[in-house]
Amino acid sequence: MVFSSLLFLFYFLPAVLAVYFIVPRRAKNVVLLLFSLFFYAWGEPVYIFLMLFSICMDYLLGLWMERAKQAPGRAKKVLALAVVLNVALLGFFKYADFFVENLNALTGLAIPALQIPLPIGISFYTFQAMSYLIDLYRGDVPVQRNIISFGTYVSLFPQLIAGPIVRMRTVVGELADRRENFDDFSSGVKRFVTGLGKKVLIANTVGAVWSQISAMDIRELPVLTAWIGLFAFTFQIYFDFSGYSDMAIGLGWMFGFHFLENFDYPYISKSITEFWRRWHISLSSWFKEYVYIPLGGNRKGFPKQIRNILIVWLLTGFWHGASWNFVAWGLYFGVLLIVEKLFLLRFLKKLPAFFQHVYTMLLVMLGWAIFSFDSLGNGIAYIRACLAAMASRYGMGERLSALYEYRAAADCGGGEHAAAEGALAPFGGQTFRSPDPLGAMETCLVAAGMVLSIAFLVDAPIIRFCISVFNEKDGHNHEDQPGEMAVPLFCHRDGRIGCVESFHALPFLF
């Protein structure tokens, strides 16, 4: 179950809100825990037992650690055991097959892969549990003696699937005693709809573009098409991830929780260092606090600082997925950060802001090319396609002409198309700093965003009609299947116009 599904919007969310605000205060955490477990079990019921095991294990380890503090050195041993058990749990389910495959490749063995499906959200809730135990050892949070409250913290459905990573010390007071109010609830609705619009109206749209281009033969990919695809993925991953974060934060406000921000306009950054202060803030701060600083940070000389940065970014890349492309992606940014700390950052500050932005976005986008493919080789090949000579035997003018014709044809929607563009405007910005009262204009925009998002989720007939009209005029005879209307998007090497087999790939973002 995902936030952008009709099942969640029209069944799950109304049900949990109704029950939550009906029951007495002492039962609210029970309601959130039960609904969160149901939410998690919906997609893969068997892994609900894994989550329950993780909750019970870390709850008992927390009690044990609190008791062990009475004996010098014992609490540290309990912490070490807790970290090992959590890392082992995460490693087995997420990385077992990766290690088996690479061991087979290195040794020539034929050890069969376990083929274990990846439990949803295990990286997030494992890191949350570990942060609680580490903070408990440091004395930053009190021990959780109420297993319902602790289970609610670990399994809380708003941030379970895609974060942000919530640390116990930011919500410990709200777990025990929180007061919901109308202002927070209304601001939460606004924030949720903003995230929904980012996800459904923008991320899904440009994601269809990327899906089609990335499926093409990379060796035959024209330069312009490659860059269109890379731009599409760059916007897709941002609006998808930040959209989910917005929805999670908004849902948290509805239930009286105040999660920390996870994105802060990362694409306006002027350096890679600044970018990683703005992107996935909860993960960056987690690794900084629990890995980088304990390793010594920058306190033990520059050589060890370089070592610490590489370790952190190796782990950061590996955390994202069990594949060498993620490892390479992490090391790629680790090396860039080291180079900036050595000399490049001082040089960049002397340049005009425009060139700083171009430098940052170019390197970020090339990093996304590595990140986006399961195969490291395909990622490198895609970068080569982007950096190939712009002039080829098929001229740029021909491609631009094709794109112009595409845009002109795509304007078949007339007023409806313009209205859609206008409605998208409020979703182009980033996160809100603090909940503000909804004014009349904001209310209209939120309502429009909600309507448009739902329309896209149910394949709005008027949009399908618009696209079908264009396809008929363009001479394409595509099957009229709900949600799979074809629209022209890119130019092949021979000058033919390519089509995206999804009605969600609407042209208004071009």
Helices and strands as residue ranges (DSSP letters): H 6-7, I 8-12, H 13-22, G 25-27, H 28-43, G 45-47, H 48-68, H 74-107, H 122-138, H 147-155, G 157-159, H 168-176, H 182-197, I 198-203, H 204-214, G 218-220, H 223-254, G 266-268, H 272-278, H 281-287, I 288-292, H 302-320, H 324-339, I 340-344, H 345-348, H 353-372, H 376-387, H 396-410, G 411-413, H 415-424, G 425-427, H 440-457, H 461-474, E 486-491, E 497-501, G 507-509
